[in-house]
Every structure is written in C-alpha cells, then in structure tokens.
Amino acid sequence: MTYSKELISLIFPNDLLSPEALEAQYPKRDIPHGAIVTRFAPSPTGFIHIGGVYIAVLGKDLTYHSNGVFFIRIEDTDQKRKVDDSKTQFNTTFKYFGIESDENDSNSIYGPFTQSKRANIYLAYVKKLMEKNRAYPCFCTKEMLEEQTNEQKEAKVDLGYYGKWAKCSRLSEQQIKQKIDAGEPYVIRFRCNGDDNTVEFEDKIKGTIGLKNNINDIVILKSSSEETRLPTYHLAHPIDDHLMGVNLVLRADEWLPSVPLHFQLFDALEFERLPYAHIAPIMKLDGSSKRKLSKRKDPEASVGYYMENGYPSKAVTAYLKSLANSRLLDATIDECLSAQIMLDEMPKAGALLDITKLNHISSNYIATLTNKEIGLEFKKWALAYDMDLYNVIEKDFDYVCSAIDTDRINDGKIRKDLSKWSDYKKVFGYFHNELFNYLEITDERFENISIATIKQVLGDFALHYAENLENDSWMEVLQTVAKNAGFAINNQEYKKEPEKFKGKLSDAIKIIRIALTGSANGLNLHEVCKTIGSIEIKNRISHVIN
C-alpha cells in the first residue's frame, strides 16, 4: 500500500524541507583520515550519572587523540520528564570535568544541538518513511495496548506490537482519514518488516555479537499534537548521528538489544550503518556481589557527589580512564591524562567503582600542586559550595597558603593529607580562629589528665614559647615544660622508673597539641606553632586554663 499525497498532507506540514535538502544542509564532514566524531547525549530528566561522565570522558579522549570532534547533544524529546534546571546543571558538570562540547549552535553548521529544536528535521524523515510505506499512524489507546498485552500473556507469545497484533498496520487509507478527521490522537509507528533471524555485528568493545532481530513496529513519533510532535530516541538517534557526521556511537550497553532495530531504521532511511561501542556500566560492591551503581541508592552515582565534595576534576578523569583501560591503574596522573584510551582494552563487564582508590589518586594529584595552586583551587571550590569557608579564605589568602604549606614536606616526602577540597576543614581548620573550637579544661580529649597538670603544662609552655624558635631551642622548651610538670624527658628514664613520672615527654607534648589543634596527632607541632603565631597560641591556652 502506498499512502496518497492527500493523506500525507493531513499529517505533515507542507513547508518541511526534503531529506535531499537536509543532506545538502548537513554536508559530510571534512576531517582527517581516522578522525573520530562522537557525541555525549544526556537527557535533561535529572542529574547526570557518573556513568554518563565516564562515557563523555572516553568520547572526549578518543576525539582528541584522533584530531576528531566531540560534541554534546541534549536529547530532550521526553518533555514530560524534563527537569527545569537541568541545563544549568549540565553546563556546570561539563565545565567542571572538562568535557565541554567542541561545537555548539553558534560555531557549527551541524546544530541545533538540542533535539527539541530539530523537530521539523525528524518530521521530514518520518514523512519520507510514510511515503515508502515504512511508517503508519497508530490510533491504539493506552487501554487498548494494555488489553492486548494481557491477551499476549495468556497466549504465551512474545509481547509487543507486531504481526497480527499490529492492528493499525492494516488500516485502509479511508479508515485513517476518518479517524484523523474525527480528531482521534495517534502516534506514528515504524513498519519494521522484521523476521526472526539473528543479526550479527561487530561491537568496538564487545567484539562479534549476535542478537535476535527486531519484529516490533515501534513508535517513532510520539504524538499527533502540534506542540509535542517529537520523535522517540530510536528515530532521533540515526537521523541526528547521520546528519551531524558521527562515525562512532559510544553509549551504555543497556542499548545493546536495540542495535537490530536501529540497523533497520538506518536501512529504511537509506543511511550508512554506524559502528557502535557499547560501554559496560560502572559497578559497586554490595556485600560479596557486584551491582550497577544506582541513582536511588548510591550518592556517588551523581556527579554532584564529586563536585560538592571537591574532588579535583583531573583526578576523577584520570580515575575514570583507569577504569576504562586497566593498564593505567598504576600510571601517574600526568601519564594517565595524556594516555590514549583503547576501545579494545575496555572491560566487557562492568568496572568496579572504588572510592578508596579514587581518594588515593586524588591525594597523589593534589600532592603535585604548589600550596598556592591548592589554595586557588580550594578557594574556587569554596565559592561554589561553602560560602562561610570562602569568606574565611578570602580574608587572608596568604595565610591559607601558609597553613597548607605547614609541614608539607616531612622527611623528604610530601604529605598527602588532602584527597578532596572538602577535607580542608578537617585537616587545616584549626589554623583559623573562625573555624577552631576553643577547648575547655574538662574536654574529654585530655582524657584522664588532671586539671592541675593540664594547667601547669600549658601555662609553662605559654611562658617559655617565643616566635622563631630554632629546633634545638624548641626542644629545650618542651623538655623544660615536661620536666617542670613531672614528665620524663627521655624514654629510658621513664622505662627505668615509670612510677616516678606522670608520663613521657610525648604525653606532655600531647596536652599542648590538643589545646592548640583539638587533636592528639597531626602535623609537626613546631611548624604548626610557627604558622599559628604566639598571640593565638596564648589565646588558646588562656581559654583552656582560665
């Protein structure tokens, strides 16, 4: 059956460009041999999953190393589930992780890069499919389809809209016109003409795959309403990727079963089939078993988790690349970031997300930065996520850099206290009066030490401490303070007669450290005191003993 021009004009606007005109409007890309053109295509229906950033990082890397093109296309055809602030969140995410699009509506002829703005392009190709009798209107209601599904379940046959179950596929042109004239809503379905054969193809990651062919006449245009005549993903994908010059489709492997259908659509639209690389999902340990990282259950599934906690984007990128190619697991940050991703080395099963490993990579990365670079990055993070902290930093940025530099190189090794910017308060917060919680003499952190001993140690230390003490003089002060309070100044004499002393030198020093930092351990206390300064040292001690 061939539909008449009269019927087709009832369904489609008369001012649509022809597919031939669209082909001319979107010419073949002039790119170097071997250059990869691919896209990241998020849907604005909620936050971006870290798995989406994973795919985008791989796409960006592949195009960079091949002198190709990476672009972002917003797939917003599901208008009912669209979240209003998604665009802002997307832009923040793309910028944070360095996966911004090479092309956009202002610098490329291949746009628009938002699907809802491409509605007439899809209509032009749906019209072409109807003219070829590869598409038809379907007037089945939701209730009718549910009833049919129940019948199929009772008959124990495959569920779907196919063969004898595809009722609207056999409507005459007159019946279709009558229903349209009566104002009955409809969708457009693809007439797949599929059989039960196995479809074999070569996936760039998973290798040779055989899948059952598609036999369903799936919906390709969702509504007959003028305001919402948008396609399903199944139709938009081949049209957009063909016209926009994509030559490699990177996507999650949940779409793997759809490949036979998409090949049918490529063929029906007279497009060249595109190669696919289906990426296994990021997994998480749940007890002794693995499961997919869940948006509902796992906070680390959201990109917001990494931004709000302040993981440096380069560290996250390096970690994601190491999940894709395990040879990069032990590489340095620079080696990992500059290495080329190889699709044939990617895991066929899901890679396991390990936050402990990410923390290790991140702390190694931060250790390569200068104290000023750390301060600037930390300040930028605080401006976005902790304004109270930002105000403290902004007041005296040089002091922040001094705090970060305190005891940074210890015994020739760089300390790795920070794995993310949100660690700053925990590691360096006590350097700032505004962030430090002044202690009372009854604070449990002093454990079982008597009030008289605490007062004597702290009072004596405040009396003897002076700015710019050299190491030898510093130790003399500590030994004097400890000895006056009844502590052994060397371990040997303590071991010999422990009953004569209140404790060792280290126990006396611990009292000072707790009073000044709120913790029993941490950075070199001499260096801490130099940074804090004698005035604040005496303030903190005075607060405890008074």
N, C-alpha and C positions, 0 to 999 in steps of 0.2 A: 504494500500500500504506500502510495505517495501522497502526502498532505498537500492540499491546494494552497496557492498564494493567499487566497481569501482567508483561510483558516489561520495560516501563519501570521497574517497581518492583524488578526484578532488578539494574538498572544504577544507579539513583539512590536516595539516602536518601529516606525518606518525610517527613522533617521539614524539607525545603527550603522556603523562602519562595517564594511565587509571584512571577512577574515583576510582577504588578499590585501586590503588597505592596511589592516593591522600588522601584517607581516612586513609591509614596507615601512610602517611607523616604528617598528622594533627590528632594526636590521641586525644581521649576525654580528657578533662582537669581533672586533679586530684585536686579538690578543696573541701573545707569543705561543709557539708550539708547546704543548704540555702544561700551559697555564690552567689552573683550576678556578672555576667560577662557582661559588656555592653561597648558600644563604642560611641565616638563622631566622626562623619564622615563629615567634612567640604569639600566643593568643592572649588578649587582654581580659582574661576571665579570673584573674587572681595573681598572687605573687609568682615570680619566676622561681622555678625549682632549680637547685644547684645542678641537677642533671641537664637543664637547659643551658646553663653557663658552660658546662662541660662540653656539650656539643658545639657551642659557639666558639669556645677557645680552640677546639680542634679545627673547626672551619677556618677561623682566622689564621691559624698556623699554616694550614695547607695552602691557602691562597698566598700568604706572604712568601713562603719558600718557593712557590712556582710562578711568582710575578703575576698572580691572577687577581680576582676581585672577590671581596667578601661584602655582602650587603644584608641588611635586616629588613624583613618584610613583615609587617604587622597583619596577622591573619585574624581579622575581626568580623568574620562573617556570622559568628554566633552572637548576634546583637542582644539576645535575651539575657545572656550570662556575662555581658560586658561589665567590667568594673570601672567606674568613672576615673579614678586616679591612676589607672594602670600606665598611661603614657608617661606620667611624671616618674613613676617607679621604674619603668623600663629605662628611661633616659639616665636616671641615677645609676642603675645597675650597669648599663653599657659603658658609661664613663668610668665607673669605679674599677671594673675588671678589664678595661682596655679593649673592649670588643665592639667599639663603635663602628658603624657602617661606613664603608668606603664611598658609598653612593647614597644620595637622597634626592628628594623631589627638586631641589634647586641646582644640583650639579650633574644630573644624569637624564638621559632620554628614555631610560628604562622604567621610570615610575609610571603612575604613582606607586609608592612603596607601602600603601595601606590598602588592603583588599576592598574595603567598602567604597573606596573611591574608584574602583575598577569595574563597577557593576555592569556598565554597558559593554565592556570587553567580553565578559562572561556571556551576556545575553546574545552577543553576535555569534559566539560559537555554539550555544545551545540552539539557536535558530538554524545554524548550519546542520547540526545533528538531526533536527526535526525534518529538514529538507531532504536528508538522506535516509529518513525513516529509522534513525538510530536513537530517537528520543520521542516521548509521547506524554501527554498530560494524564495525570492520575488524580481522580476525584475521591479516592477512598478516604473515609474519615478515620480518626484515631480509633473510634469504637469498632468500625468495620475491620480494621487491621488487627485489633486485639482479638476479635471473634475468630478471625482467620488463623491467628497464631494458636488459639486453643484447639481449633479443628486439626491443625497440623500435628500438635502434640498428641491428640487422641489417635490420629492416623499413624503416628510414629514415623513421620517423614521429616526431612530437613526443613527447618524454619526459614521463612523468607518470602520474597515476592518474586516468583519465577514460574515458568511454565503455565500450567493450568491455574495456578494461584495468582498469576499476574492478570487480574481481571480486566483492568483498564487498558492493557496492551491490545485488547481485541475490540475496543470501541470503534464504531464507524465514525467517519468524519461528521456525519449528521448528528450523531449522539453527542460528540464532543462539542459541536456548535450549540446544541440545545442546552447543555449543561453550563457552558460559558455565558450564554445569553441569560440563563436563569440566575446567574451570579454565584454559582457554586464555586467555592475555593478549590484550588488544585495546586499540585506540585508538578514538576517535570521529572520524569524518570528516564534513565538510560536504558535503551533496548540492547542488552549485552550480547545476545545470540551466543551465549557461552555453552560449552559442553563440559563433560566430567573428566576431561583429560588432565594430566599433570603438566604444570608449567614449570620448566626448568630455566634457571637464570644464574648468573654469576654475581654474587654479592661481594663487594670490595673488601669486606671484613670477614664474612662468614663462609665465603667460598661458594661452591656449587650447591644450589638449593632447589628442591622440587616441591611445589605446592599444588594443591587442588585448585583447579580453575574456578573462576567466579561464575555462578549461574544466576545471580540475583540482578534484577532490574532496580538498581539503587537510585535513590533520589539524587538529582544533580542540581536542581533549582528548588529552593525551599518553599517559596510562596508565590501566589499569583498577585499579591498586594503590590501596588506600585512603590510603596515605601520600603519594602523589605525583600525585593527581588534579588537575593544574593545566593550564591552557589554553596554547595557543601564543599568541604575540604577536598573530597575526591575529584571534583571537577576543577576547582581553582588551582590545585597543585599542578597538573600537567599544563594547563593554559599559561599560568604565570611563569613556571620554570622554563617552558619553551620560549615564550616571548622575551623573557628577561635574560636569556642566554646562559642559564645554569647548565653546567656539564657534569656535575656530581651532586647527587642528593644525599645529604647527611641527615639522618633522622633516627629517632628512637626505634628500637626493634619491636615495639608494640604495633608498628605499622607494617611489619613484615608480611602478615597474611593478606594485606591489601595489594601487594605487588601484582598478582594476576589481573585484578580489576583495573589497576592503573595502566597496565600494559594494554588492556582492551580500550581504555579511553585514549591513550596515545595513538593507537592504531586507528580508531574511529575518527579522531580529529586530524589524522594524517600528519602526525608529528613523529619525529625520530624518538625512539625509546631512550630514556636516560639511564645511566648506571646508578645503582644505589649502594650506600654504605650504611647498614643498619647497626646502630650502636647499642650495646647491651647496657641495661640500667645500672646505676650506682646502687650497691647493696649495703646492708648493715647487719652486723651480728645481732641476733636476738636469741640469747641463751647459747645453745650449741649449734643453732642453724642460722642460715642466712635468709634475709628477705629484702624486698625492694625498700628503698628509703621512702618513707610515707609522708605526704603533706600533712596528714592529720595527726600522726603520732610523733614525728621527729622534728624538733625545732631546727636541726641542722639541714633539713631538706630545703629550707627557704634561704635565698641569697641574703635576706635581711639579717640572718643569724651571723653571717661572716662580716657584713658591713657594720652592724651595731656593736659587735664585739671588737671590731677594729683589727681584723686580720689584714695585713698588707696584701694588696691585690696581686703583687708579683709572687708572693709566697703561695697564695691559693692557686694561681695559674700554674706555677711550677708543680704543685702537688697534683693538680688535675692532669697535667701532661704525663706525670709519672704513673698515674692510674691507667692512662691510655697505652703507654709503652713502658713496660716494667724495667727495661734497661736503664731508665732514667731515675730509678728509685734511689740510687746511691750517688747520683751526679750532684755537683754543686748547683746552687741556684742559677748562676750565670750559664753553666753548661746546659742545664735543663731548659731554661728560657730560650736559648739560641738553637737548641737541637730541633731537627725536623721530625714531625710526627710521621710514622709509617703505618698506614692503614692495615697492612698485612701482619703487623705485630700487635694489633689491638686484641684485647681479650674477647673471646666469643661468648663467654659467660660474664655475669656482672662483676665489675671491680668493687672491692670492699672498701668503704669509707672508714678511715681510721683517724679520728681527731687527734689522738696522741702523736701519730706520725706527722700530721699537719702542724701541730704545735712545735715539733722538733724542726721541721723545715722552716717554719716561720721564725723561730728564735735564731736559727742559723742565719737567716736572711737579715734580720734586724741587727745581728752582731756585725754584719759587714758595713753598716752605716755609721757615719760620724755622729757624735752627740747632737750636733746642730741639725743634721738631716733627720734624726729620730725626733727631735723636738718639733721641727716643722711639720712632719707627718702626723705626729701626735696632736699638735695644735689644730691641724686641719680636721682631724677626726673629731676632736672635742667640740669644735664649732658646729659640727653636724649632729652630734649625739649626746653631748654633756656640756650645756652652756655654763653651769656653775663651775665646772672644772676649767672650761675655756677662760672664764673671767680671772681665775687664779693664775693661769699660764700667761695670759695677756698682760697682766700687771707687771711681771718681771720675767721676760723670756730668757734673758741671760742666766738668771738663777736656775731656771728649769734645765737649761743645758748643763750647768754646773752639777746639779743633782744627778742627772743622767750619767755624767762623767765620773761620779764618785766611785772609786774602787773598781772602775770598769775593766782595767787590765790588772789582773791578780795573778801573781807568779807567772807572768808572761802570757797568760791566757785571757781572752776576752770573756767577761761574764755574759751569760745568756739568760738574764732574768725576765726579759720581755718576750712573749710569744705573740702578743697582740696588744693593741693600744689601750684596751680596757684594763690591762694589767697594771697600768701606771700607778693608780691609787694604792694598790696592794703593795707594790714594790717601792715606790718613791713618795707616797702620800705623806709620810711623816716629815718630809723635808719642808712641808708647807704648813705654816701656823694655822691657816684656814681649814686644812684637812686633818690636822693632828688632833686626836682626842687626848687632852691632858689627863694624866693619871692621878688617882688618889692613892694615899699611902696604904690603904686597905685593899688595893686592887689584887685580885686573885692571881694575877700573873707574877707577883712577887713570891708566890707560893707560901712556904712556911717560915719565911724570914721574919724575924722580929721587927717591930716598928722602930725600936731603938737602933738596931743595926742598919736598917734602911736609911734612917736619918743621919747616922754617923757617916756611912759610906758616901751618900750623896752630898752632904754638907761639906765634907772634907774635899771631895772632888771639885765642887764649885769653888772652894777656896784656893786650890792649887792649880786648877786648869788656867792656861793662858793661850792666847792666839799664837798660831805658827810654831807650835812646839815641834822640834825635830823628833825622830823616832826614839832616840835614847832618852830624851827628856820626857817624852810621853810615857815611856815605860817606867821611868823613875816616879812619875806622878801616880801611876796606877799601883805600883808596889807600895808607895808611901801610904796611899789611901787604904789599901788592903791590910797592910801591917797594922796601921793605927786602929782598924776595926776588928782585929783579931783573926785575920785570914792568913794562911800560909802563903808565902810569896814564891815558893817553888814546890814542885810536886814531891820531891824526895823527902823534904822535911815533913810534909803532910802525911806521906805514907808511913814515915817512921813513928810519928806520934799524932795521929788524927784527932785524938781526944782533946788535945791542947788548942785546937783551932775551930773556928766557926765554918771553915771550908777552905777551898783552894783559891788561888788568885783568880781563876776563871769564874768562880762563883761571885766574887766581889764585882768583877767586870760586868757580869750578867745583870746585876742590880742597876748599874749605870746605864747599860744598853736598854733595859726595859723602860726605865724612866724617860730616856731620850727618844726612843723609837717605838715603844709599845710592843716590842717583840724580843724574845730571848736570843734570837740569832738573826743574821743578815749580813750587810756589807761591813767592811773593815771599819771598826768603831772610830779609830783615829781619823780616817778620811771623812766619816760622817760628821764628826765634830767640827772639822775644818769647814765643811760646807754649811752646816747649821749656824756656826758662829757662837762666840762666848755669851753674847747677850741672850740669845734664845736658849742656850744651854742652861743658863742660870734661871731663866723664866720657868723652864720645865721642871727643873729641880725644886725651885721655890714652891711651885704648885703642889708637888708631891709632899714635901716635908712640912709645909705650913697648912 
